[in-house]
Amino acid sequence: MKILLSLMLVPYAAAAGTSFDMTARDLTYPTIPPTVTHHFVQNGQTRVQTANGVVALFKDQSIITVDPKNRTVRINKGGTRDQTLALMVAQVDALRRQAANLPADQRAAMEERATSMETLRLETYKTIPREYAPTHRREVVDGHECRIWTETDAGAVRLEICVVPVSDIPGGDEILAGMKTLSEYPAFGSVVALGAQLGYGEWWPGIASLVGLPILVREFENGQAASEFTITNVRPGVPVGRRFDIPKTYQQQAGFEGSPSAPPSH
């Protein structure tokens, strides 16, 4: 009985997550002030707040945009790669079934439309092989020493990624888990996770091969460093509170089914 009473008196530990800042710098125009987005991750879910207060939630295989200024919510379901591909396959199948019931003079046009959609799916969502090579260079980001890896295309550096052992940053494992979940969201996911547009194909295996947490990503254009994204101010053990809640009083706007055509701006 005493043990039971003592357990009842222990306060319930609120769930917690990890927060951090992602800073984007335009290296082509260094006079442009950097922009900072505030991130919060927990159990693979990610919350991103921009400087103007707009919040993007990546949860439950959906992308939810909350705009406090306009008091609106947009819920975009089916935003993951698997969901989008399944939808596109279903659309192609529907077109071909429809074509089978059309007169011969109309059937060819409908079948051509289905073939074009199938080609679009295969080309848009194909995975581009990416190989990352370690270098001997090291940098320091927010007091953490990291090792530079490069990703090249036809011999030209396309990305530099500075990686730190996950254990070196409290909450680093949670950030990495959030990145893995974001890899399920084509186009949007890589920008939110790494600040780099890695397209619609699968990119997580390449990042996982770095065996660490990327805390700096530098993109190159025409042989010159063009932009840089860093992870700083990592704070683990932050109470979740209402961070992933959707305001019930906000006006809900129509979303889309499938992946969006462009990533959210930092």
C-alpha positions as CSV (number, residue, x, y, z in Angstrom):
1,M,0.0,0.0,0.0
2,K,2.8,2.4,0.9
3,I,4.5,1.7,-2.5
4,L,1.2,2.3,-4.3
5,L,0.6,5.6,-2.5
6,S,4.1,6.8,-3.2
7,L,3.7,6.1,-6.9
8,M,0.4,8.0,-6.9
9,L,2.2,11.1,-5.4
10,V,4.8,11.2,-8.1
11,P,3.8,14.0,-10.6
12,Y,3.1,12.8,-14.1
13,A,6.1,13.6,-16.4
14,A,4.9,15.7,-19.4
15,A,6.0,14.5,-22.8
16,A,9.0,16.4,-24.1
17,G,10.7,17.0,-27.4
18,T,13.7,18.8,-28.9
19,S,13.8,22.3,-30.3
20,F,16.4,24.0,-32.5
21,D,16.9,26.8,-34.9
22,M,17.8,26.5,-38.6
23,T,19.6,29.5,-40.0
24,A,19.7,30.0,-43.8
25,R,22.4,32.2,-45.3
26,D,22.6,33.4,-48.9
27,L,26.4,33.1,-49.7
28,T,26.0,34.7,-53.1
29,Y,24.7,37.9,-51.6
30,P,26.3,38.0,-48.1
31,T,24.7,41.4,-47.3
32,I,21.2,39.8,-47.2
33,P,20.4,39.1,-43.5
34,P,20.1,35.4,-42.6
35,T,16.6,33.9,-42.0
36,V,15.9,31.7,-39.0
37,T,13.1,29.1,-38.6
38,H,12.3,27.5,-35.3
39,H,11.9,23.7,-35.3
40,F,10.4,21.3,-32.8
41,V,10.6,17.6,-33.1
42,Q,9.1,14.7,-31.1
43,N,8.4,11.1,-32.0
44,G,9.2,11.8,-35.7
45,Q,6.8,14.7,-35.9
46,T,8.1,18.1,-36.9
47,R,6.9,21.6,-36.3
48,V,8.4,24.6,-38.1
49,Q,7.7,28.2,-37.4
50,T,8.9,30.9,-39.7
51,A,9.8,34.5,-38.8
52,N,6.3,35.7,-39.8
53,G,4.6,33.3,-37.4
54,V,3.3,30.8,-40.0
55,V,3.6,27.2,-38.7
56,A,4.0,24.0,-40.7
57,L,3.2,20.7,-39.0
58,F,4.5,17.5,-40.5
59,K,2.4,14.9,-38.7
60,D,0.0,12.0,-39.4
61,Q,1.3,11.7,-43.0
62,S,-0.1,15.2,-43.6
63,I,1.3,18.7,-44.0
64,I,-0.7,21.2,-42.0
65,T,-0.1,24.9,-42.4
66,V,-1.3,27.2,-39.6
67,D,-1.4,31.0,-40.2
68,P,-2.1,32.9,-37.0
69,K,-2.3,36.3,-38.8
70,N,-5.1,35.2,-41.0
71,R,-6.4,32.6,-38.5
72,T,-6.5,29.9,-41.2
73,V,-5.5,26.2,-41.3
74,R,-4.7,24.2,-44.5
75,I,-4.6,20.5,-44.1
76,N,-2.8,18.7,-47.0
77,K,-3.4,15.0,-46.8
78,G,-1.6,12.3,-48.7
79,G,1.6,14.3,-48.7
80,T,4.0,11.3,-48.3
81,R,5.7,9.7,-51.3
82,D,3.9,6.4,-50.9
83,Q,0.5,8.0,-50.7
84,T,1.2,10.2,-53.7
85,L,2.5,7.3,-55.8
86,A,-0.5,5.2,-54.9
87,L,-2.8,8.1,-56.0
88,M,-1.0,8.5,-59.3
89,V,-1.2,4.7,-60.0
90,A,-4.9,4.7,-59.3
91,Q,-5.4,7.7,-61.6
92,V,-3.6,5.9,-64.4
93,D,-5.6,2.8,-63.9
94,A,-8.8,4.8,-63.9
95,L,-7.9,6.4,-67.2
96,R,-7.1,3.1,-68.8
97,R,-10.4,1.6,-67.6
98,Q,-12.2,4.6,-69.0
99,A,-10.3,4.2,-72.3
100,A,-11.4,0.6,-72.7
101,N,-15.0,1.7,-72.8
102,L,-14.5,4.5,-75.4
103,P,-14.9,4.3,-79.2
104,A,-11.7,3.5,-81.0
105,D,-11.3,7.1,-82.2
106,Q,-11.3,8.4,-78.6
107,R,-9.5,5.5,-77.0
108,A,-6.1,6.3,-78.3
109,A,-6.2,9.9,-76.9
110,M,-7.2,8.6,-73.5
111,E,-4.5,5.9,-73.5
112,E,-1.9,8.5,-74.5
113,R,-3.0,10.6,-71.5
114,A,-2.6,7.6,-69.2
115,T,0.8,6.9,-70.6
116,S,1.9,10.5,-70.1
117,M,0.8,10.4,-66.5
118,E,2.7,7.2,-65.9
119,T,5.8,8.6,-67.5
120,L,5.5,11.7,-65.3
121,R,5.3,9.5,-62.2
122,L,8.3,7.4,-63.2
123,E,10.5,10.5,-64.1
124,T,9.5,12.7,-61.3
125,Y,9.8,10.2,-58.5
126,K,12.8,8.3,-59.6
127,T,15.6,8.1,-57.1
128,I,18.8,9.9,-58.1
129,P,21.9,7.9,-56.8
130,R,23.9,10.1,-54.4
131,E,27.2,9.2,-53.0
132,Y,28.8,11.0,-50.1
133,A,32.5,11.0,-49.5
134,P,34.2,12.0,-46.2
135,T,37.0,14.6,-46.2
136,H,39.7,15.5,-43.7
137,R,38.2,19.0,-43.2
138,R,36.4,19.9,-40.0
139,E,34.4,22.9,-39.0
140,V,32.7,24.2,-35.8
141,V,29.0,24.9,-35.7
142,D,27.5,26.4,-32.5
143,G,30.5,25.0,-30.5
144,H,30.2,21.5,-32.0
145,E,33.0,20.2,-34.2
146,C,31.8,18.4,-37.3
147,R,33.3,16.6,-40.2
148,I,32.7,17.7,-43.8
149,W,31.3,15.2,-46.3
150,T,30.9,16.0,-50.0
151,E,28.3,15.0,-52.6
152,T,29.4,15.5,-56.2
153,D,27.9,15.5,-59.7
154,A,30.1,14.8,-62.7
155,G,33.1,15.7,-60.5
156,A,31.7,19.0,-59.3
157,V,30.8,19.5,-55.6
158,R,27.1,19.8,-55.3
159,L,26.8,19.6,-51.5
160,E,29.0,19.9,-48.4
161,I,27.5,18.4,-45.3
162,C,29.1,18.7,-41.9
163,V,28.3,15.8,-39.7
164,V,28.6,15.5,-35.9
165,P,28.3,12.2,-33.9
166,V,24.6,12.0,-32.8
167,S,25.7,11.5,-29.2
168,D,27.6,14.8,-29.2
169,I,24.4,16.8,-29.2
170,P,21.7,16.1,-26.5
171,G,18.5,15.5,-28.5
172,G,20.5,14.7,-31.6
173,D,18.8,11.3,-32.0
174,E,15.4,13.0,-31.9
175,I,16.4,15.5,-34.6
176,L,17.7,12.7,-36.8
177,A,14.5,10.7,-36.3
178,G,12.6,13.8,-37.4
179,M,14.8,14.0,-40.5
180,K,14.0,10.4,-41.4
181,T,10.3,11.0,-41.2
182,L,10.6,14.2,-43.3
183,S,12.3,12.1,-46.0
184,E,8.8,10.6,-46.6
185,Y,7.6,14.0,-47.8
186,P,9.0,14.6,-51.3
187,A,10.3,18.1,-52.2
188,F,9.1,19.6,-48.9
189,G,11.0,17.1,-46.6
190,S,14.6,17.7,-47.7
191,V,14.2,21.5,-47.5
192,V,12.7,21.4,-44.0
193,A,15.3,18.8,-42.8
194,L,18.4,20.0,-44.5
195,G,17.7,23.2,-46.2
196,A,18.5,21.6,-49.6
197,Q,16.2,20.7,-52.4
198,L,16.9,17.0,-53.1
199,G,13.9,16.4,-55.4
200,Y,11.1,13.8,-55.2
201,G,13.2,10.6,-55.1
202,E,14.3,8.9,-51.9
203,W,17.2,10.7,-50.2
204,W,17.3,9.3,-46.7
205,P,19.6,6.3,-47.4
206,G,22.3,8.7,-48.4
207,I,22.0,10.8,-45.3
208,A,21.8,7.7,-43.1
209,S,25.1,6.6,-44.6
210,L,26.8,9.6,-43.1
211,V,26.4,7.9,-39.7
212,G,25.8,11.1,-37.8
213,L,23.7,14.3,-37.6
214,P,24.1,16.9,-40.3
215,I,24.3,20.3,-38.6
216,L,25.6,22.2,-41.7
217,V,24.6,21.9,-45.3
218,R,26.2,24.0,-48.0
219,E,24.9,24.1,-51.5
220,F,27.1,24.9,-54.5
221,E,26.2,26.4,-57.9
222,N,28.6,26.6,-60.8
223,G,31.5,25.7,-58.5
224,Q,30.7,28.3,-55.9
225,A,29.1,28.0,-52.5
226,A,25.6,29.5,-52.9
227,S,23.7,28.9,-49.7
228,E,24.3,27.5,-46.2
229,F,22.0,26.1,-43.5
230,T,23.0,25.4,-40.0
231,I,21.4,23.8,-36.9
232,T,22.0,25.7,-33.7
233,N,20.5,26.3,-30.2
234,V,19.5,22.7,-29.7
235,R,17.4,22.4,-26.6
236,P,16.2,18.9,-25.6
237,G,13.5,18.1,-23.0
238,V,11.2,20.9,-24.1
239,P,7.6,20.3,-23.1
240,V,5.3,19.5,-26.0
241,G,2.4,21.6,-24.8
242,R,0.0,22.4,-27.6
243,R,2.7,22.6,-30.3
244,F,1.1,20.0,-32.5
245,D,-2.5,21.0,-31.9
246,I,-4.7,22.4,-34.7
247,P,-6.6,25.6,-33.6
248,K,-10.3,24.7,-33.8
249,T,-11.4,28.3,-34.1
250,Y,-9.3,28.9,-37.3
251,Q,-11.0,28.8,-40.7
252,Q,-10.0,25.6,-42.6
253,Q,-9.1,26.1,-46.2
254,A,-9.0,23.4,-48.9
255,G,-5.8,21.5,-49.1
256,F,-4.5,19.1,-51.8
257,E,-4.2,15.4,-52.2
258,G,-0.6,14.3,-52.9
259,S,2.6,16.1,-52.8
260,P,2.9,19.9,-53.4
261,S,4.8,21.2,-56.3
262,A,7.2,23.4,-54.3
263,P,8.6,23.4,-50.8
264,P,7.7,26.0,-48.2
265,S,9.9,29.0,-48.1
266,H,12.3,29.7,-45.2
